[in-house]
Amino acid sequence: MVPIVWRLNRSLALHNISKMCPSLSTALTNSYTQPSSLFVKNQTLYSKEGTTQGDPLAMAMYGIAILPLVKAIEKSGVTQKWYADDGSVSGDLNSIKDLFDELQDIGPAFGYFVNPPKCQLIVKDCHKTKAETVFTGTNVEIVSGTRVLGSHIGDEKTLPIRKTFPQNAYACLTKGVQRKMTFHSRTTPNMAQAFQNIEETVQNDLLPSIIGFIPKKEERELFSLPLRQGGLNIILPDDRNGDYEWSIAVSNPLKKPETAENVQQQVIASINSEKKILIYHKKATVQNALDEELMYATQLASEKGSSNWLNAVPLKKYNFDLTKREFRDGISLRYARPLTNTPSLCPCGKNFSTTHALHCPKGGYTQIKHNEIRDTFANIMKEVCFDVEVE
């Protein structure tokens, strides 16, 4: 698709924005009434259409200006999602084809030009033959899965990351997907119920692929606790029940700008206190359901600094990335679970166990600990000193 920002009729867009969003109209009128000057070598080019790259208001102007086109192609049975000039629709194949044809017909009048070879139709394998028939001659690429705005949609066969790189999958879940879910739960009521289907996938598929075992009910409750409380911060849908009400409470003071800051600070402090109480009671309930060994392991995992390795982004250049075996072994040690695929005998001749492996001098772990401290100190010294060598 050709980006609409370069074909957008600026005068028409400003007129529509003055009607649809008067609060933003004044700022955009001041910025775009006169042509923008673009300096190329010794020449000055005057930009009379579209928006200026880098303008913080460009996306807002663009989003409002495209609304007439979005409304013009609205159809029953089809759901539209737009981000800048990237449009996505979902529905039955015939309805999508009708919308696609109409977008090609009326799009140019709005400054929007469809580039079919760059469009993708995501369908299940069982519907691929029908999709090829419906979209014959359009040059639209038909796929079973692809990335859309940084996220994947479609066939899970293209997503082996959760099995081959569990640390990366864990980081994506806790630092990416869950934050998007938090946004939805804060802005949309009753989202906890909508997240139940996602929770089934997390518990039955994603979580076992990441940690290497199927968690029991009490273990799943434990994993939903924050890292500092001994959990894995993989949140349950029920933990989001209060998000929408808390968001409303934080936003209400903005109605009175003169007192908003002080009132908001008080509301946020009250919400944080309420969250701490909820987590405290939940942790107590979870611990009552754990056996003695796992409870002790959870207490150790709650100590300061014991969860830093889980909170770190797996950056390879800093050696923060762990192999599949290393990450899953770390999870097993954290929750007092036996390590898998270990030998029955140690090279020293004694029976192999986790405790023995940590102390056996023949296994090399004692030297590894010494070398890691030495290498870390040497790397820090190299930042400030010359000719640092490691013996």
Rosetta blueprint (number, residue, H / E / L):
1 M L
2 V E
3 P L
4 I H
5 V H
6 W H
7 R L
8 L L
9 N L
10 R H
11 S H
12 L H
13 A H
14 L H
15 H H
16 N H
17 I H
18 S H
19 K H
20 M H
21 C L
22 P H
23 S H
24 L H
25 S H
26 T H
27 A H
28 L H
29 T H
30 N H
31 S H
32 Y H
33 T L
34 Q L
35 P L
36 S E
37 S E
38 L E
39 F E
40 V E
41 K L
42 N L
43 Q E
44 T E
45 L E
46 Y E
47 S E
48 K L
49 E L
50 G L
51 T L
52 T L
53 Q L
54 G L
55 D L
56 P L
57 L L
58 A H
59 M H
60 A H
61 M H
62 Y H
63 G H
64 I H
65 A H
66 I L
67 L H
68 P H
69 L H
70 V H
71 K H
72 A H
73 I L
74 E L
75 K L
76 S L
77 G L
78 V E
79 T E
80 Q E
81 K E
82 W E
83 Y E
84 A L
85 D L
86 D E
87 G E
88 S E
89 V E
90 S E
91 G E
92 D L
93 L H
94 N H
95 S H
96 I H
97 K H
98 D H
99 L H
100 F H
101 D H
102 E H
103 L H
104 Q H
105 D H
106 I H
107 G H
108 P H
109 A H
110 F H
111 G L
112 Y L
113 F E
114 V L
115 N L
116 P H
117 P H
118 K H
119 C L
120 Q E
121 L E
122 I E
123 V L
124 K L
125 D H
126 C H
127 H H
128 K H
129 T H
130 K H
131 A H
132 E H
133 T H
134 V H
135 F L
136 T L
137 G L
138 T L
139 N L
140 V L
141 E E
142 I E
143 V E
144 S L
145 G E
146 T E
147 R E
148 V E
149 L L
150 G L
151 S E
152 H E
153 I E
154 G E
155 D L
156 E H
157 K H
158 T H
159 L L
160 P L
161 I H
162 R H
163 K H
164 T H
165 F L
166 P H
167 Q H
168 N H
169 A H
170 Y H
171 A H
172 C H
173 L H
174 T H
175 K H
176 G H
177 V H
178 Q H
179 R H
180 K H
181 M H
182 T H
183 F H
184 H H
185 S H
186 R H
187 T H
188 T L
189 P L
190 N L
191 M H
192 A H
193 Q H
194 A H
195 F L
196 Q H
197 N H
198 I H
199 E H
200 E H
201 T H
202 V H
203 Q H
204 N H
205 D H
206 L H
207 L H
208 P H
209 S H
210 I H
211 I H
212 G L
213 F L
214 I L
215 P L
216 K L
217 K H
218 E H
219 E H
220 R H
221 E H
222 L H
223 F H
224 S L
225 L L
226 P L
227 L H
228 R H
229 Q H
230 G L
231 G L
232 L L
233 N L
234 I L
235 I L
236 L L
237 P H
238 D H
239 D H
240 R H
241 N L
242 G L
243 D H
244 Y H
245 E H
246 W H
247 S H
248 I H
249 A H
250 V H
251 S H
252 N H
253 P H
254 L H
255 K H
256 K L
257 P H
258 E H
259 T H
260 A H
261 E H
262 N H
263 V H
264 Q H
265 Q H
266 Q H
267 V H
268 I H
269 A H
270 S H
271 I H
272 N H
273 S H
274 E H
275 K H
276 K H
277 I H
278 L H
279 I H
280 Y H
281 H H
282 K H
283 K H
284 A H
285 T H
286 V H
287 Q H
288 N H
289 A L
290 L L
291 D L
292 E H
293 E H
294 L H
295 M H
296 Y H
297 A H
298 T H
299 Q H
300 L H
301 A H
302 S L
303 E L
304 K L
305 G L
306 S L
307 S L
308 N H
309 W H
310 L H
311 N H
312 A L
313 V L
314 P L
315 L L
316 K H
317 K H
318 Y H
319 N L
320 F L
321 D L
322 L L
323 T L
324 K H
325 R H
326 E H
327 F H
328 R H
329 D H
330 G H
331 I H
332 S H
333 L H
334 R H
335 Y L
336 A L
337 R L
338 P L
339 L L
340 T L
341 N L
342 T L
343 P L
344 S L
345 L E
346 C L
347 P L
348 C L
349 G L
350 K L
351 N E
352 F L
353 S L
354 T H
355 T H
356 H H
357 A H
358 L H
359 H H
360 C L
361 P H
362 K H
363 G H
364 G L
365 Y H
366 T H
367 Q H
368 I H
369 K H
370 H H
371 N H
372 E H
373 I H
374 R H
375 D H
376 T H
377 F H
378 A H
379 N H
380 I H
381 M H
382 K H
383 E L
384 V L
385 C L
386 F L
387 D L
388 V L
389 E L
390 V L
391 E L
